[in-house]
């Protein structure tokens, strides 16, 4: 007799999440071999081949973060050495004209100092903070996006939601109060430029004589909304109100606008791709908010449900504890998360496996099992 599963029966257990992490840790070794020492960026064919970079672009820090996280959970000295080696290779990105440096050095360097007290990682973190602080524009009251590593021609007059969380965390890891002030100024500018009163966020904005003007319609891009939620959860942990209320509003907007666990990449193009990676980032934001508001169980429960849905879906390969109605790619390796919507060409988006997607999914699983504090990610 066929029975309908209760919702709780669909949630991953702690053991299942640990098993998934082990699959992804083994997957890292395969990726490392395939890239022959270069930084893996993305794979558009279910992990069979990788586009790699000697410098890592803006994704290099996430590859280091994967190894910092693996080392934290395995307690392996070899894994820690691997993470430290990757960390030092990121130093060449310090002078790059890009706000995305915060993504590189928060994830690729600062986590090494936080989790392992790695002195070289700390030194690199401090150098990156100094470089970012030099990019602060007092007229715009923020650190602009810049023109390098995926920035725009008008990047020196633009602000982006993608690095909102990492920039706050990186600057606030400094012992200098000036850097903390810069982080909060940047946060206030981001809110003024990108936030709408219903909790929806624009992905970016550019400065004109009339102030910041948004580039898009608020709330439509799922990963942009998730980046905003993550940044607000970091601001809320750092400064309290009104950021706590703003974070709740952004998460509530996510709930109302994206009732399904696997959201579409864009709400105005629902005939196109889902973007599970957006749900992963949103889940980390919700887990962080749950730490601030332990009496509100909704946020942790939704994060758990979203991550469970992703692992049980065809966007993750090799999880065999549950059968799904969707078939997985025959040529996919075990432990592949290929649910990241990414622009592989100027006018073409596709679903890929990526260094940043893998890190965030592993971080969400590690946070749900209690191995790490979600506010570090």
Residue, then its C-alpha position, 0 to 999 in steps of 0.5 A: x500500500x502506498x502512503x504519503x510521507x509526512x513533511x518531517x519524513x522528507x527532512x534530511x537526518x543529521x546522518x544523511x547530511x553528514x553522508x552528503x558532506x562526505x560525498x562532497x568532500x570526495x568530490x573536491x578531490x576529483x575536482x582538484x585533479x581535473x583542474x591540475x592545480x588551477x582554481x575551478x570555476x564551473x562545470x557546465x556538463x555535470x562535472x565531466x569537464x571544468x573551466x579553470x583559472x590560474x588566478x581564480x577570478x572572484x570565485x577563488x576564495x570559495x575554493x579555499x573556503x571549501x578546503x577550510x571547511x573540509x579541514x574543520x570537519x575532518x581535522x586533517x592536517x593535510x586538508x588544512x595545509x591544502x587550504x592554507x596553500x590556496x589562501x596564499x595564492x589569492x594574494x595577487x587579487x588584493x590590488x584588483x579594482x573590485x568590491x568582489x575582493x570581499x568575497x575572495x578574502x572573507x571566504x578564502x582567508x578570514x575563515x582560516x583565521x577564524x577556524x584555525x588561527x592561521x597567522x598567514x591567513x590573518x595577515x592576508x585578511x588584514x592586507x585585503x581589508x586595507x586595500x578595500x578601505x582605500x576603495x571607499x568612496x566618501x561621495x557615494x558612501x560605499x565601496x563601489x563594485x569596481x571594473x575588474x572581475x565581472x564589474x561594469x564599465x560604470x563599476x566605480x559608480x555602482x553598488x552590488x548586492x552580491x558582496x553585501x554580506x562578505x564586505x560587512x564581515x571582512x571589514x568588521x573583522x578588523x580591529x580598526x573602528x574606521x573599518x567598522x564605520x565604513x562597513x555600516x556606511x556601505x550597509x546603509x547605502x545598500x539599503x537606501x539604493x536597493x531595498x524596497x519597503x516590502x522586503x524586496x531588493x534590487x540586485x544593483x544600482x548606479x550613481x547619478x546626479x539624482x543619487x543611486x538608481x536601481x538597474x532592475x526590478x526589485x525582488x525578481x532575481x532569486x539569487x539577488x534576493x538571497x544575497x540581500x537576505x544574507x547581508x542583512x543577517x550579517x548586519x543584524x548580527x553585528x548591529x541589531x535593529x533596524x537590520x533585524x527587522x529588515x532581515x525578517x522582512x526580506x526573508x518574509x518576502x522570499x517566503x511569499x514570493x517563492x513558496x516552492x523549495x526550488x525557486x526559479x532563477x527569475x520570477x519574470x521568466x518562470x519558463x526558464x531555469x530554477x536556481x537551487x543555489x539561490x535557495x542555499x544562500x537564502x537558507x544560510x541567511x535564515x539559519x543566521x536569523x534563527x540564531x538571533x531569534x531562537x523563539x522563531x522556529x520558522x526560519x530554521x525549519x524552512x532552511x532545513x526543508x529547502x536544503x533537504x529538497x535540493x539534496x533529494x532533487x536531480x540537482x544533486x547526484x549520488x544521494x540514493x536514500x530516497x527515490x525521486x520522480x526526476x532522473x539524474x544525468x547518467x554521466x554525472x559523478x557522485x556528489x555533484x551539485x549542479x544547481x547554480x544558474x550562471x552566465x557562461x557567455x555574455x548572453x547565455x545562462x545555464x546550470x552549472x556546478x561551481x566552487x561557490x555553489x559547492x561551498x555554500x551547500x556544504x556550509x548550509x549542511x554543516x550549519x544544520x548539523x551544528x558543526x559550524x556557526x552559520x553566521x561565519x558563512 
